Amino acid sequence: MKKYFGYAPALIVPRLLAIVTLLVFARIIPPERIGLYSLVILFGEYLDTVFMRWIRASYTRLYYEYGRRGESIDRAIVILMVPGIAFSVIFAFGYVLFDSHYDKTWATLLSLYVVANFILYQGLQFLRVRGKSRLYIIIETLRPILGFGFALMLVSWFGAEYEYLLLGTQSFTALAALFLLWKILKVDSISRPTKLFIKEILGYSGPLIGSFLLAGTILILDRVMLEKIAGTAALGAYAVSYQLGRPALDMLFNIINIGGFPKLVQAYETEGDDGARRIFRQKSVAIGLVTLPMLTFILVSAQNMTDLLLKDEYATVAPVTISLIAMAAFIRGWTRFLIDQIFLLRKTTSDLIWKQAPSLVLMFVVCLVLIPSYGIYGAAASALIGNLFEATLSIMRARKRMKINIFGRELMIILLACILGGGVIWTGRILLGMPGWIGASVLTLGTYGYAMKHLGILSVLKG
């Protein structure tokens, strides 16, 4: 259990503060400016997916291999990051040239976000592979808290603009990144990437580059096309609903994956398919145990969350949008953090590309059809349809690659419990309003935990 949830504080706090940040500042900053803020985050994460994720994946794998020989690769990895950072900065300023809605200030803020976060993520990976979980957790809990406070101070002093919001939140990210860069450069390591080292990295992660590009594009396509078709104000309203519908589920999937994927790899390498099936079953139960209740809660509580947290300009479209986004997030998380890992184990990464490419095409077509007619609803529905189609292709291919029962007895019990619990919460909300919603939610959560323990579901995670 501890291995599955050990990094939980470091994953919960940043995502929780991201939600709080957008909800708080959405009451101060108008939707069109929130849209500009959201687009910086959106492109920053996309550029990280394209240029950096494959490097971090290689680093994690090769760190142990070089470590057995008494060598470290940290400085070489930092040098390999430089071209990705440079291309990302060029993209930021190039985007301004092709779209008059954005200026050099926006491009500069995107560049700041890119540089700070690229270094931060690699620094956190540096701590993780060395088992320095305490420092990892300290950085990832203090950084967003201090950033939120500083952003609130800047906006209060200088005005309700997205620029001060970004400067505030990213200043402490940059400080954390500089600290971690200093830690990395202190290590005795290979000073520059040799031809053999680059060949090894490309040999492992080269096939993943195309998959990361497609996956990142699928993730942002609904929001980019919404901004192009309906404008930044629509994107701002969508972003607020997005923060209520997606991050909680993403956080839970990430928490389990950080502890669960290394166990899956280890079991496969030592015990083959039988070991992978055992850990796959554990991991699927762990994921279902926490994500299905969260999805159920979001679906039955979308209206209450809207009434409680959002202003009128956001509240009108929020309940339906939150529900659609949550379903899309759940399907995507289940695909990425469980089913697709069969392909990574078997090193059949071409399967990832062959099912992502048609999903991207379908999602693009659906966006073109739905967004002009339905706006924000169309964008959310497009994300759901694209992710559902990709998940279907993943399941079909995964069953061929490894004989695994993806939906076992334990998941069926969890699903039934969530349906019953969701019915209780919905009934409490209908009969007694907000007090009924809160009371039924607390009662259902306690009953769910008790039931899972006494039905033997938690015992699957032992060992």
Secondary structure, DSSP 8 states (H G I E B T S, - for coil): -HHHHTTHHHHHHHHHHHHHHHHHHHTTS-HHHHHHHHHHHHHHHHHHHHHTHHHHHHHHHHHHHHHTTT---HHHHHHHHHHHHHHHHHHHHHHHHH-TT--HHHHHHHHHHHHHHHHHHHHHHHHHHTT-HHHHHHHHHHHHHHHHHHHHHHHHHH-S-HHHHHHHHHHHHHHHHHHHHHHHHHS---SS--HHHHHHHHHHHHHHHHHHHHHHHHHHHHHHHHHHHH-HHHHHHHHHHHHHHSHHHHHHHHHHHHHHHHHHHHHHHHHTHHHHHHHHHHHHHHHHHHHHHHHHHHHHHHHHHHHHH--HHHHTTHHHHHHHHHHHHHHHHHIIIIITHHHHHHT-THHHHHHHHHHHHHHHHHHHHHHHHHTHHHHHHHHHHHHHHHHHHHHHHHHHHS---SS-HHHHHHHHHHHHHHHHHHHHHHHHHHHHHHHHHHHHHHHHHHHHHHTTSGGGG--
